[in-house]
């Protein structure tokens, strides 16, 4: 559209199409692996049977966060 009497026009640009990849990123893959390994380790720790499920879950969550934080983002 041209502005009245100014000779200026607005250009409309179309967004470029993006492709969505459903493959997990390196951070996600490392987090899944870290949580699975931590769960297995917690099962075999001596005296782990006295821990509450919440404590075991908290340990798993913290280890998963640490591993995901350390893995670099792919760009």
Residue pairs with C-beta under 8 A, 6 or more apart in sequence:
1 9
1 10
2 8
2 9
3 9
24 32
25 73
25 74
26 71
26 72
26 73
26 74
27 68
27 71
27 73
28 68
30 67
30 68
30 71
31 64
31 67
31 68
33 67
34 63
34 64
34 66
34 67
34 68
35 60
35 61
35 63
35 64
38 59
38 60
38 63
38 64
39 56
39 60
42 48
42 51
42 56
42 59
42 60
48 56
